[in-house]
Every structure is written in C-alpha cells, then in structure tokens.
Amino acid sequence: MSNDQRPLLVDSHAHLDGERFADDLNETVKRATANGISHILTIGCDLQSSTGAIKVAEQYENIFAAVGIHPHDATEINADVLATLQTMANHPKVVAIGEIGLDYYRDRSPREIQRNAFRQQIRLAIEVGKPIIVHDREAHDEVIQILTEENGATNGGVLHCFSGDLKMAQQCLDLGFYLSFTGTITYPKNEAIREIIKHIPIDRMLLETDCPYLSPQKFRGKRNEPAYVRYTAEKMAEIKGLSITDVARITSRNCYNLFGFGAVDQSSKIAYQIRDSLYLNITNRCTNHCVFCAKFSDFVVKGHELQLDHEPSVTELKQAIGDPARYTEIVFCGYGEPLLRLELIKELAGWLKKHGVKVRINSDGQANLVHKRNILPELTGLIDTISISLNAPEAETYQNLCQSTFGEVESYQAVKDFLRCAPQFIPEVIATAVTYPGVDIDACEQVAKDLGVEFRAREYNEVG
C-alpha cells in the first residue's frame, strides 16, 4: 500500500514541546504526515510544557494541544496556576485539560497534594467545558474514586496509556471514558494488555505514542515519534481481528467525538466496509426496540455514520457497492431490520448472486409476522447465510430485552419458528444472543441446538 493510500490515523497523546524534538520538530511532523498521521494532540504536563504545547499547535494546522499539571508537578498547583490554565483552555487550539491524575509509582509529589490537584483540575475542565486526559500509574482505585466523585466524565475523557486490569477497564467504560493504548501493546511479554484490548469495544479506544516515550517494539530503546502510532494500530487490528483501515476509521472517529478535531466521513451511510465484508444499511426501521441497541444513543457503527435521511433504492445500492467481487461477502444489516424491505432484498440479492458473491442477512427473525406469510421460500438461492437474533432462552426475557411490537408470546415464538424453518431454504442458519447482563447464554445455546441451528454469542458493546 502506497503512502497516499494508507488509512489516516491520529496520535492522541504526544509530547512535542520538549528538548528531544527541539532540533527536528519540522522533520518529525513531516514524517508523521508522510506515514498517514492526520492529526496529533500534544500534551502539557506543567505550565511551561502547556505553554510549549500551545506554541507547537499554533505552528501546525493538524496539531492541537492539551494543558494541565501532571501529578509529578502537583505541588505547582495554586489559585494563580489554575487561573492561568483557565485562560489557556480558551485558546482555539486547546481541546482538553491534561494530563492530570495520580502517580503512585514515582510519588514525586505527596499523594494528598496529587489528589487535590487532580480534583481541582477536573473541576476546571467542567467549568471550561473540556474533556480530561487522565494519567494513572499504580493508583487505579483512587483514580476511579475521584473520577466518580467529581463527575469527571462530564465533558468526556480518556485514561491515557491504560495500565489497569479488565475490571478497571469496564469501570472506566461505565463512567463514559475512552481508553488509550501505546506501543507497549507490541511488547512480546505484554499479553495482559492485549487480553484487555480483546475484551473491550474498539468504539471506546484511542491510539497514542506518548512520544518521546514508549516506542513500539520495532524501535524500542529509541526515541518514539507520532509516525510510529501506525505500529500500534497494526497490532490493535491484529488483536481485534479487524483491518488497519477499520482501526484507523474507528479510532479517528473516537478522537473526533472526544476532542472535536478531524472530520467525520459521511460517505458510508448506505454501504460500509468492515474487514473484507460490505454491509448494506437499507433501513433504520425495526420491529424491535432492543435495550442494548446503540442506535438509541447514536448511529455510529465501527466508525461509520448510519443514520439514513432516506431509504436507498436498488440503483443507489448498486452504485454504493460498485464491483461486488471486491468483497468476501455482502451483508444486509445496517441499523434496522432489513427484511422489512423484502422485495428490495430479493432483487438486489439476485443481482449479487449473478456476480458470484456470498450474501448474508442479519435479522430479528420476525419477518413472517411482518409480511403475514412464510417468506423463507422466497429467499431460496438468494441468501447463503442468515443470522437470527434469538437473544433469550424464553419469551419473557426476550420481550424485556427486545421489546417487540408484536408482544411477548407471539414475537418469541415467531423467532423460534423462523429458526426452525430456515435451514430448509438457506444453507447456513445461525442463532445469536448478545452477552447482555443477566442473559443465560448457555440456555440460549441449548435452544438453538434444540432448533437444529448453529449458535454464536455476540459480545455486548461489540454488536455493531
């Protein structure tokens, strides 16, 4: 892949103001741009470096700044310093307060002073309407406690260079924070952090270098720089089973959501790619109102904006698909129930099959109720795989979770009947269930087995 084709990445945490970049800052930024780094956030750690971060951001259109007092320098905090930070926060290139937090590893400032400085700067961030960038080293419990007590996620925030365990990761996500990862995820012995990345949604992750520190394995022992964030992205793609393009798109969108810089790609509303599959978003209507569905908070899936302003026609979909042979499969999915548009699916799937493309549908399994007939025979020869959301082992739980417009008894029975009948007409039939708290996944799997179909659990927060 040539440099101009590389997916664009963001380095969400760098320190470019210091002596280690004094002699070659221009060259460093040029290397980053050449390596597909679209934006960089350079971070302050005290008043001097915060001033320096702003000066760097002023020099380059694609660099932004954060200002704050690091826990190492917490003794610097007083009323005058807070007032200066408040003035700095109003600068047009300043997008966050940070890095702030607790460091009980070095303990360069007394812990009580660290805690007070952390709290005061969270309050400042809330006052100026900026997200926070949190430093946490061996102070996990108290960081969570203070973030909770001070409503730290009021304007959003990120745990930079995340070093906690999976329990803490979930606590941070529950509070509304992003988690950011550095080149340390490439270190051979750092399996623990890679395991955390496997189990949390990439929709809540950022990439960073923390340069000049924490170089990825390939450059370990050398000065880190923004261009090297690509190596972290490549490792994250490997861990998550995604493409580097997916990781770039999602993490860049996350930075936009948190810090407000960059741009949102609106071109993928109708047809959006994840890995080597192309997904078709043909309707936002649905027969269910699932409690775990993310569209009730936003319409973003893996960095794609999927809120439709109209339901696309077959002609529009063909134009959005282009050459179907480029993809391993085409999936009717999107942010709605695709089988509500049965006639469109039949026409488009027929066209896709003429091109030799594998076709899949993700459905809630209530199409027979919608169309008041068994529609499965009409899909014969058109659909290779259908994935049906079972989501519960019995009707009451199903209705509590999925809130079907057809009611408790009728909807769940229809889903089971659909699953039981589907293998007669579609080669591969899969029942799925979201690992939502309280759902008995083993019982769901047994229901699928009794119905004679495959089963797959879908991780909660990863269901897009």
C-alpha positions in Angstrom: 0.0 0.0 0.0 1.5 3.3 -1.0 1.8 6.2 1.5 -1.1 8.2 -0.1 -3.4 5.1 0.2 -2.7 4.5 3.9 -5.7 4.9 6.2 -5.4 8.1 8.3 -4.6 7.8 11.9 -4.5 10.1 14.9 -1.8 10.3 17.6 -4.0 11.3 20.5 -1.1 11.8 23.0 2.3 13.2 22.2 4.8 15.5 23.9 6.3 17.5 21.1 7.3 20.6 23.1 10.4 19.2 24.8 14.1 19.2 24.2 14.0 15.8 22.4 12.2 17.3 19.4 13.8 20.8 19.6 16.2 20.1 16.7 13.9 18.3 14.3 10.3 19.1 15.0 9.5 20.0 11.4 11.0 16.8 10.1 9.1 14.8 12.8 5.8 16.3 11.7 6.6 15.7 8.0 7.4 12.0 8.8 4.1 11.7 10.6 2.2 13.2 7.7 4.0 11.0 5.2 3.1 8.0 7.3 -0.6 8.8 7.3 -1.0 10.6 10.6 -3.7 13.1 10.0 -3.7 14.8 13.5 -1.6 15.0 16.6 -2.5 16.1 20.1 0.5 17.4 22.1 0.1 17.4 25.8 1.2 19.7 28.6 2.4 18.5 32.0 3.1 21.8 33.8 2.8 25.5 32.9 6.0 25.5 30.9 5.1 22.5 28.8 1.5 23.6 28.4 2.7 26.9 27.0 5.0 24.9 24.7 2.2 22.6 23.6 0.1 25.7 22.6 3.1 27.1 20.6 3.6 23.8 18.8 -0.1 23.7 18.0 -0.1 27.2 16.7 2.7 26.3 14.2 0.8 23.4 12.5 -2.8 23.2 11.3 -3.1 19.5 12.2 -1.7 19.7 15.7 -3.8 20.5 18.8 -2.9 21.0 22.4 -4.0 20.0 25.9 -2.9 21.9 29.1 -2.6 20.7 32.6 -0.5 19.8 35.6 0.9 16.3 35.8 0.8 14.6 39.2 4.6 14.7 39.3 4.2 18.5 39.4 1.1 18.7 41.6 2.9 20.9 44.1 2.8 23.6 41.4 -1.0 23.9 41.7 -2.3 27.1 43.3 -5.0 29.7 42.5 -2.8 31.6 40.1 -1.8 28.4 38.2 -5.5 27.4 37.9 -6.3 30.8 36.6 -3.6 30.6 34.0 -4.8 27.1 32.9 -8.3 28.5 32.6 -7.0 31.3 30.3 -5.0 28.7 28.3 -8.1 26.5 27.9 -9.8 29.3 26.0 -7.2 29.1 23.3 -8.7 27.9 20.0 -6.2 25.1 19.6 -6.6 23.8 23.2 -9.1 20.8 23.2 -8.6 19.2 26.6 -7.3 19.5 30.2 -4.4 17.1 30.8 -2.5 15.3 31.6 -3.8 15.2 35.1 -4.2 12.3 37.6 -2.3 10.3 40.1 1.1 8.6 40.0 1.8 6.4 43.0 4.7 4.7 41.2 7.2 7.6 41.3 5.5 9.6 44.1 7.3 12.7 43.1 4.6 14.8 44.8 2.9 13.9 48.1 -0.2 11.8 47.5 -2.7 14.2 49.2 -1.4 17.1 47.0 -1.8 14.9 43.9 -5.3 14.1 44.9 -6.2 17.7 45.5 -4.6 18.8 42.2 -6.5 16.1 40.3 -9.8 17.2 41.8 -9.2 20.9 41.2 -8.3 20.3 37.5 -11.4 18.1 36.9 -13.5 20.9 38.3 -11.6 23.3 36.0 -12.3 21.1 33.0 -16.0 21.0 33.8 -16.0 24.8 34.2 -14.4 25.4 30.8 -16.3 22.6 29.1 -13.3 20.5 28.0 -12.6 16.7 28.3 -9.9 15.4 30.5 -6.8 13.3 29.8 -6.0 11.1 32.8 -2.7 9.8 34.0 -2.9 6.7 36.2 0.0 4.8 37.5 -0.5 2.3 40.3 -3.4 4.4 41.7 -6.3 2.6 40.0 -8.8 2.5 42.8 -8.3 6.2 43.8 -8.4 7.3 40.2 -11.8 5.7 39.7 -13.0 7.0 43.1 -12.1 10.6 42.3 -13.4 10.4 38.7 -16.7 9.2 40.1 -16.9 11.7 43.0 -16.0 14.6 40.8 -18.2 13.6 37.8 -15.0 13.5 35.7 -16.7 12.4 32.5 -19.0 15.4 32.4 -17.3 16.6 29.2 -15.7 13.2 28.3 -12.2 12.0 28.9 -9.6 9.3 28.3 -7.5 7.1 30.5 -4.2 7.6 28.7 -1.7 4.7 28.3 -4.2 2.5 30.1 -2.5 0.2 32.6 -5.3 -1.2 34.7 -7.0 -4.6 34.6 -10.2 -5.7 32.8 -12.3 -4.8 35.8 -11.0 -1.3 35.8 -11.4 -1.0 32.1 -15.1 -1.8 32.5 -15.4 0.7 35.3 -13.9 3.4 33.0 -16.3 2.5 30.2 -19.2 2.5 32.6 -18.2 6.1 33.6 -18.1 7.1 30.0 -14.4 7.3 29.4 -12.2 6.2 26.5 -9.1 4.1 26.9 -5.9 4.9 25.0 -3.1 2.5 24.2 0.5 3.0 23.2 3.3 1.0 21.6 3.6 -1.1 24.7 0.9 -3.4 23.2 3.5 -4.6 20.8 5.9 -5.8 23.5 6.2 -9.6 23.5 5.6 -10.0 27.2 2.7 -7.6 27.4 0.0 -10.2 26.9 -2.1 -8.8 29.8 -2.9 -5.5 28.0 -3.6 -7.4 24.7 -6.1 -9.5 26.5 -7.9 -6.4 27.8 -8.0 -5.0 24.2 -9.6 -8.2 23.1 -12.5 -7.8 25.5 -13.4 -4.1 25.3 -15.1 -2.4 22.4 -12.9 -0.6 20.0 -15.5 2.1 19.8 -14.1 3.3 23.1 -10.4 3.2 22.2 -7.8 5.7 21.1 -4.3 5.3 19.8 -1.3 7.2 21.1 2.5 7.2 21.1 3.2 9.1 24.4 6.3 10.1 22.5 9.2 10.5 23.0 8.5 7.6 25.4 7.2 4.1 24.9 8.3 3.3 21.4 6.8 0.2 19.8 8.8 -3.0 19.8 10.5 -2.3 16.4 12.0 0.9 17.8 12.3 0.0 21.4 15.1 1.9 23.1 14.9 4.7 20.6 13.0 8.0 20.6 9.3 7.5 19.9 7.5 9.8 17.5 4.0 10.3 16.0 4.8 8.4 12.8 5.1 5.2 14.9 1.5 5.2 16.0 0.9 3.1 12.9 2.6 0.1 14.5 0.3 0.3 17.5 -2.7 0.5 15.1 -1.5 -2.6 13.2 -1.2 -4.6 16.4 -4.6 -3.4 17.6 -6.0 -4.6 14.2 -4.4 -8.0 14.7 -5.8 -8.3 18.2 -9.3 -7.2 17.3 -9.5 -9.2 14.0 -10.0 -6.0 12.0 -8.3 -4.3 9.2 -5.9 -1.4 9.7 -8.5 0.6 7.7 -11.2 -0.3 10.3 -8.9 0.7 13.2 -8.0 4.0 11.6 -11.5 4.9 10.8 -12.9 4.0 14.3 -10.2 5.5 16.4 -10.1 8.7 14.3 -13.9 9.0 14.8 -13.4 8.4 18.5 -10.9 11.3 18.6 -13.4 13.5 16.8 -16.1 12.6 19.2 -13.9 13.3 22.3 -11.8 16.3 21.2 -13.6 17.7 18.2 -10.8 17.8 15.7 -10.7 15.9 12.4 -13.7 15.2 10.2 -16.5 12.6 10.1 -16.8 10.5 6.9 -20.4 10.7 5.9 -19.9 8.6 2.7 -20.6 5.2 4.2 -24.3 5.6 5.3 -25.6 3.1 2.7 -22.7 0.7 2.2 -20.0 0.4 4.8 -17.0 -1.9 4.9 -15.7 -3.9 8.0 -12.8 -6.2 7.3 -13.4 -7.7 3.9 -17.2 -7.6 4.1 -19.5 -4.9 2.8 -22.6 -4.2 4.9 -25.8 -2.6 3.4 -27.8 -0.2 5.5 -31.2 -0.3 3.8 -33.5 0.9 6.6 -33.4 2.3 10.1 -36.8 1.0 10.9 -37.1 -2.0 13.2 -39.8 -4.3 14.7 -37.8 -4.3 18.0 -36.6 -1.7 20.4 -33.7 -3.6 22.0 -32.4 -2.2 25.2 -28.8 -2.9 24.1 -29.1 -1.3 20.7 -26.6 1.6 20.4 -28.7 3.5 17.9 -30.8 4.9 20.7 -27.7 6.9 21.7 -26.1 7.4 18.3 -26.0 5.8 14.8 -22.3 5.1 14.6 -21.1 1.5 14.0 -17.3 0.8 13.8 -16.7 4.5 12.9 -19.5 4.6 10.2 -22.3 7.0 10.5 -25.5 5.1 9.6 -28.4 7.4 10.2 -30.3 7.5 6.9 -32.1 10.5 5.6 -34.0 8.2 3.2 -34.2 4.5 2.4 -31.9 3.8 -0.6 -33.2 2.3 -3.8 -31.7 -0.7 -5.6 -30.0 1.7 -8.0 -28.4 3.6 -5.2 -27.3 0.4 -3.5 -25.7 -0.9 -6.7 -23.8 2.4 -7.1 -22.7 2.2 -3.4 -21.5 -1.4 -3.8 -19.6 -0.9 -7.1 -17.8 -4.1 -8.0 -19.2 -6.8 -5.7 -16.3 -9.1 -6.4 -14.1 -6.9 -4.2 -15.7 -8.3 -1.1 -15.8 -11.8 0.6 -19.5 -11.3 1.3 -22.3 -8.7 1.2 -24.4 -8.4 4.3 -27.8 -6.9 4.7 -27.5 -5.5 8.2 -27.3 -1.7 9.0 -29.2 -0.1 11.8 -32.7 -1.5 11.2 -34.5 -4.8 10.3 -33.5 -5.5 6.7 -36.3 -7.9 5.9 -38.8 -5.1 6.3 -37.6 -4.4 2.7 -38.1 -7.9 1.4 -38.7 -7.1 -2.2 -35.6 -4.9 -2.4 -33.5 -7.7 -0.8 -34.8 -10.2 -3.3 -34.0 -8.0 -6.3 -30.6 -7.0 -5.1 -29.6 -10.4 -3.8 -30.4 -11.8 -7.2 -28.1 -9.3 -8.8 -25.3 -10.1 -6.3 -25.6 -13.9 -6.9 -25.2 -13.4 -10.6 -21.8 -11.9 -9.7 -20.9 -15.0 -7.6 -21.0 -13.1 -4.3 -21.8 -14.7 -0.9 -24.9 -13.0 0.6 -25.8 -12.8 4.3 -28.7 -11.3 6.2 -28.7 -10.3 9.9 -32.3 -10.3 11.1 -34.6 -10.3 14.1 -36.5 -13.3 12.7 -39.9 -11.7 12.8 -40.3 -11.2 9.0 -43.2 -13.8 8.8 -45.2 -11.7 11.3 -44.5 -8.5 9.4 -45.4 -9.9 5.9 -48.1 -12.3 7.3 -46.7 -15.2 5.3 -43.7 -17.6 5.4 -41.2 -15.5 3.4 -38.3 -18.1 3.7 -39.1 -20.0 0.4 -38.7 -16.6 -1.4 -35.1 -16.4 -0.2 -34.1 -19.8 -1.7 -31.0 -19.5 -3.9 -30.5 -15.8 -2.9 -29.2 -16.0 0.6 -26.2 -18.1 1.7 -26.3 -17.3 5.4 -28.9 -15.8 7.8 -28.1 -14.8 11.3 -31.1 -14.5 13.6 -31.2 -12.7 16.9 -32.5 -15.2 19.5 -31.2 -13.2 22.5 -33.1 -15.1 25.2 -33.9 -18.7 26.2 -37.6 -17.9 26.8 -40.3 -15.4 25.9 -40.4 -13.1 29.0 -36.7 -12.3 28.9 -36.9 -11.8 25.1 -39.6 -9.2 25.4 -37.9 -7.5 28.3 -34.7 -7.1 26.2 -36.1 -6.8 22.7 -39.4 -5.0 23.3 -41.0 -6.4 20.1 -44.0 -4.5 18.7 -45.7 -8.0 18.3 -45.8 -8.7 22.0 -44.2 -11.3 24.3 -45.7 -14.6 23.2 -46.1 -14.1 19.5 -42.7 -12.5 18.8 -40.5 -15.0 20.6 -42.4 -18.0 19.1 -42.1 -16.4 15.7 -38.3 -16.2 16.1 -38.1 -19.8 17.1 -40.3 -20.9 14.2 -38.3 -18.9 11.8 -35.1 -20.5 13.0 -36.6 -24.0 12.8 -37.8 -23.5 9.3 -34.9 -21.5 7.8 -32.5 -24.5 7.2 -34.9 -25.8 4.6 -34.2 -22.8 2.4 -30.9 -21.2 3.5 -27.7 -23.2 3.6 -26.3 -21.7 6.8 -28.5 -20.6 9.7 -27.1 -19.1 12.9 -28.9 -18.1 16.1 -27.2 -15.4 18.1 -27.5 -13.9 21.5 -25.9 -10.7 23.0 -24.0 -11.2 26.2 -26.1 -8.6 27.9 -26.0 -8.8 31.7 -28.5 -11.3 33.0 -28.8 -13.3 29.8 -28.2 -17.0 30.2 -26.0 -17.7 27.2 -25.7 -21.4 27.8 -29.5 -21.7 27.9 -29.7 -19.7 24.6 -27.3 -22.1 23.0 -29.4 -25.1 24.1 -32.5 -23.5 22.5 -30.5 -23.1 19.2 -29.4 -26.7 19.5 -32.9 -27.9 20.0 -34.0 -25.9 16.9 -31.3 -27.6 14.9 -29.2 -24.5 14.1 -25.7 -23.1 14.9 -25.2 -20.7 17.8 -23.0 -17.7 18.3 -22.7 -15.4 21.3 -22.2 -11.7 20.4 -20.2 -9.6 22.8 -22.2 -6.8 24.4 -20.9 -3.4 23.1 -19.5 -5.2 20.1 -22.8 -5.9 18.4 -22.4 -3.5 15.5 
